[in-house]
């Protein structure tokens, strides 16, 4: 099975499982539910098209090129294959955590990332809802660090599957028993952990930036255990956009270019 087919199969299986789980054991009552899906999935299709056109070889191609030219950390040092694989995934995970922080901290980048946060419900499709320009920038970051680290191609494929799979998992609106959640969140980001990050309350939006490993939020002081209003009562989205047509595809594409987005997280200039 080639890499694109493997990734597509993993995507469809994980998406299907998460969609089924949130239909059978939902965590919250959604206000808009499936009405959001056409726009959320529409922007996903647009993102895929843009990436395929601009980066046909993807991150795997960058990995193969780096290996052929002996570029990158792991091509300069000898490590057991298993250790190289594990370190690659852990370091790329840290890169994504750091990138997420930066997209919240830099006003121009926040404009792009606000498309993701503008969703007024949170479910499996929210984890895939990103502006095409953010997707392009994210790919450039990923390519850069795949080359600098010399990440092997198989680790890139595995990381891509983890990246997409965990994004769907920790945005999915399904109930995990408290004891199960308590164990999983010791290492991984659960839906209850990440949902806090989508709160309209700024202090909560400025927490829980991790997408896969929960250790980065704990290490760097951005961890928050529970939302102030509780998971059922908390408000999802951006305060200023609660009455906006945030589930319209054209609105989503135009949102970063609006003159006023309101107060920006972590600053007094712009907001969610």
C-alpha positions as CSV (number, residue, x, y, z in Angstrom):
1,X,0.0,0.0,0.0
2,X,1.5,3.3,-1.0
3,X,1.7,6.3,1.3
4,X,-1.3,8.4,0.0
5,X,-3.5,5.3,0.1
6,X,-2.4,4.4,3.6
7,X,-3.0,7.9,4.9
8,X,-6.4,8.0,3.2
9,X,-7.4,4.6,4.7
10,X,-6.3,5.7,8.2
11,X,-8.2,9.0,7.8
12,X,-11.4,7.4,6.8
13,X,-11.3,4.7,9.5
14,X,-10.5,7.2,12.3
15,X,-13.0,9.8,11.0
16,X,-15.7,7.1,10.8
17,X,-14.9,5.8,14.3
18,X,-15.0,9.3,15.8
19,X,-18.2,10.2,14.0
20,X,-19.8,7.0,15.2
21,X,-18.6,7.5,18.8
22,X,-19.9,11.1,19.1
23,X,-23.2,10.0,17.6
24,X,-23.6,7.1,20.1
25,X,-22.1,8.7,23.3
26,X,-22.0,12.5,22.8
27,X,-20.2,14.6,25.4
28,X,-22.2,17.8,24.8
29,X,-25.4,18.8,23.2
30,X,-24.3,20.6,20.0
31,X,-26.1,23.7,18.9
32,X,-25.5,23.4,15.2
33,X,-24.4,19.8,14.7
34,X,-24.4,18.4,11.2
35,X,-25.3,21.8,9.7
36,X,-21.7,22.8,10.1
37,X,-20.3,19.8,8.3
38,X,-20.7,20.9,4.6
39,X,-18.5,24.0,5.3
40,X,-16.1,22.3,7.6
41,X,-15.5,19.4,5.2
42,X,-15.6,21.8,2.2
43,X,-12.6,23.7,3.5
44,X,-10.8,20.3,4.1
45,X,-11.3,19.4,0.5
46,X,-9.9,22.8,-0.5
47,X,-6.9,22.4,1.8
48,X,-6.1,19.0,0.3
49,X,-6.3,20.4,-3.3
50,X,-4.0,23.3,-2.4
51,X,-1.4,21.1,-0.7
52,X,-1.5,18.5,-3.6
53,X,-0.9,21.3,-6.1
54,X,1.8,23.2,-4.2
55,X,3.6,20.3,-2.5
56,X,3.0,17.2,-4.6
57,X,5.8,15.2,-2.9
58,X,4.8,16.3,0.5
59,X,6.8,15.8,3.7
60,X,7.8,12.3,2.6
61,X,9.4,13.7,-0.5
62,X,11.3,16.2,1.7
63,X,12.5,13.3,3.9
64,X,13.7,11.2,0.9
65,X,15.5,14.3,-0.5
66,X,17.2,15.0,2.8
67,X,18.4,11.4,3.1
68,X,19.7,11.3,-0.4
69,X,21.8,14.4,0.3
70,X,22.8,13.5,3.8
71,X,21.1,16.5,5.3
72,X,19.7,16.6,8.8
73,X,20.6,15.6,12.4
74,X,19.7,11.9,12.2
75,X,21.8,11.5,9.0
76,X,24.8,12.9,11.0
77,X,24.6,10.6,14.0
78,X,24.1,6.9,14.4
79,X,21.1,5.8,16.4
80,X,19.1,2.6,16.6
81,X,16.2,2.7,14.1
82,X,13.6,2.5,16.9
83,X,15.2,5.3,18.8
84,X,15.4,7.4,15.7
85,X,11.7,6.8,15.0
86,X,10.6,7.7,18.5
87,X,12.8,10.8,18.7
88,X,11.5,12.0,15.3
89,X,7.9,11.7,16.4
90,X,8.5,13.4,19.8
91,X,10.5,16.3,18.3
92,X,7.9,16.8,15.5
93,X,5.2,16.8,18.2
94,X,7.1,19.6,20.0
95,X,7.4,21.5,16.8
96,X,3.6,21.4,16.3
97,X,3.0,22.5,19.9
98,X,5.4,25.4,19.4
99,X,3.8,26.3,16.1
100,X,0.4,26.4,17.7
101,X,1.7,28.8,20.4
102,X,3.1,31.1,17.7
103,X,-0.1,31.1,15.7
104,X,-1.8,32.4,18.9
105,X,0.9,34.9,19.8
106,X,1.4,36.6,16.4
107,X,-1.6,38.7,15.4
108,X,-1.2,38.1,11.6
109,X,-1.0,34.3,12.2
110,X,-3.9,34.5,14.7
111,X,-6.1,35.9,11.9
112,X,-5.6,32.7,10.0
113,X,-5.9,30.4,13.0
114,X,-9.1,32.2,14.1
115,X,-10.9,30.2,11.3
116,X,-10.3,27.1,13.4
117,X,-11.5,28.7,16.6
118,X,-14.5,30.3,15.1
119,X,-16.5,27.0,15.0
120,X,-19.2,27.4,17.6
121,X,-19.5,23.7,18.2
122,X,-16.6,21.3,18.5
123,X,-16.6,17.8,17.0
124,X,-14.5,15.6,14.7
125,X,-14.8,18.0,11.8
126,X,-13.4,21.0,13.9
127,X,-10.1,19.2,14.0
128,X,-9.9,19.4,10.2
129,X,-11.1,23.0,9.8
130,X,-8.2,25.3,8.9
131,X,-7.7,28.2,6.5
132,X,-5.8,27.1,3.4
133,X,-3.1,29.7,4.0
134,X,-2.5,28.3,7.5
135,X,-2.3,24.8,6.0
136,X,0.4,26.1,3.6
137,X,2.4,27.7,6.4
138,X,2.1,24.6,8.5
139,X,3.4,22.5,5.6
140,X,6.4,24.8,5.2
141,X,7.2,24.4,8.9
142,X,6.8,20.7,8.7
143,X,9.1,20.4,5.6
144,X,11.7,22.6,7.3
145,X,12.0,20.4,10.4
146,X,11.7,17.1,8.5
147,X,14.8,18.3,6.6
148,X,16.7,19.8,9.6
149,X,16.1,16.7,11.7
150,X,16.6,14.2,8.9
151,X,13.4,12.4,9.8
152,X,13.2,9.0,8.1
153,X,10.3,8.6,5.6
154,X,8.6,5.9,7.6
155,X,8.6,8.2,10.6
156,X,7.1,11.0,8.5
157,X,4.2,8.8,7.4
158,X,3.6,7.6,11.0
159,X,3.7,11.1,12.3
160,X,1.2,12.3,9.6
161,X,-1.2,9.6,10.6
162,X,-0.8,10.5,14.2
163,X,-1.2,14.2,13.5
164,X,-4.5,13.8,11.6
165,X,-5.8,11.0,13.8
166,X,-5.2,12.9,17.1
167,X,-6.7,16.1,15.7
168,X,-9.9,14.2,15.0
169,X,-9.8,12.3,18.3
170,X,-9.2,15.3,20.6
171,X,-11.8,17.4,18.8
172,X,-14.4,14.7,18.7
173,X,-17.6,15.2,20.8
174,X,-17.7,11.8,22.6
175,X,-17.8,10.9,26.2
176,X,-14.8,9.1,27.8
177,X,-15.4,7.7,31.3
178,X,-13.6,10.0,33.9
179,X,-11.2,7.3,35.0
180,X,-10.3,6.4,31.5
181,X,-9.8,10.1,30.6
182,X,-7.7,10.6,33.8
183,X,-5.3,7.9,32.7
184,X,-5.0,8.8,29.0
185,X,-4.4,12.5,29.7
186,X,-1.3,11.7,31.7
187,X,0.4,11.3,28.3
188,X,-2.0,12.1,25.5
189,X,-4.4,15.0,24.8
190,X,-8.0,13.8,25.3
191,X,-11.2,15.5,24.0
192,X,-11.9,17.0,27.5
193,X,-8.4,18.4,27.6
194,X,-8.5,20.1,24.2
195,X,-12.0,21.3,24.4
196,X,-10.9,23.8,27.1
197,X,-8.7,25.4,24.4
198,X,-11.8,26.2,22.4
199,X,-13.5,28.1,25.2
200,X,-14.6,31.8,24.6
201,X,-12.8,32.6,27.9
202,X,-9.4,34.0,27.0
203,X,-7.5,32.3,29.9
204,X,-8.8,29.0,28.7
205,X,-8.1,29.6,25.0
206,X,-4.5,30.4,26.2
207,X,-4.1,26.9,27.5
208,X,-3.8,23.3,26.4
209,X,-2.0,23.9,23.1
210,X,-0.9,20.3,22.7
211,X,-2.4,18.1,19.9
212,X,-0.9,14.7,20.8
213,X,1.4,14.6,23.9
214,X,0.1,16.4,26.9
215,X,3.5,16.7,28.4
216,X,4.4,20.0,26.6
217,X,1.6,21.9,28.2
218,X,2.6,20.6,31.6
219,X,6.3,21.4,31.0
220,X,5.8,24.9,29.6
221,X,3.0,26.0,32.0
222,X,0.1,26.1,29.6
223,X,-1.8,23.2,31.2
224,X,-5.4,23.7,32.5
225,X,-7.2,20.8,34.1
226,X,-10.8,21.7,33.7
227,X,-12.9,24.6,32.2
228,X,-14.3,27.2,34.6
229,X,-18.0,26.6,33.6
230,X,-17.7,22.9,33.2
231,X,-17.7,21.0,29.9
232,X,-21.5,21.0,29.3
233,X,-22.0,24.7,30.1
234,X,-18.9,26.2,28.6
235,X,-19.3,28.3,25.4
236,X,-17.3,27.2,22.4
237,X,-15.9,29.6,19.7
238,X,-14.9,33.2,19.7
239,X,-16.8,35.8,21.7
240,X,-17.2,38.4,19.0
241,X,-18.3,35.9,16.4
242,X,-21.1,34.2,18.3
243,X,-23.7,35.7,16.0
244,X,-21.6,35.5,12.8
245,X,-22.2,33.0,10.0
246,X,-19.1,31.0,11.1
247,X,-20.3,27.9,9.4
248,X,-20.4,29.4,5.9
249,X,-17.4,28.5,3.7
250,X,-17.1,31.9,2.1
251,X,-17.2,33.6,5.5
252,X,-14.5,31.2,6.7
253,X,-12.2,32.0,3.8
254,X,-12.7,35.7,4.2
255,X,-12.5,35.8,8.0
256,X,-8.7,36.5,8.3
257,X,-9.0,39.5,6.1
258,X,-11.7,41.3,8.2
259,X,-10.4,44.6,9.5
260,X,-11.5,44.0,13.1
261,X,-11.4,40.6,14.7
262,X,-11.8,42.0,18.2
263,X,-9.5,41.5,21.1
264,X,-6.6,39.2,20.4
265,X,-5.6,36.5,22.8
266,X,-2.4,37.4,24.8
267,X,-2.6,41.0,23.7
268,X,-4.7,44.1,23.8
269,X,-4.7,44.6,20.1
270,X,-7.1,42.0,18.7
271,X,-9.3,39.3,20.2
272,X,-10.9,36.2,19.2
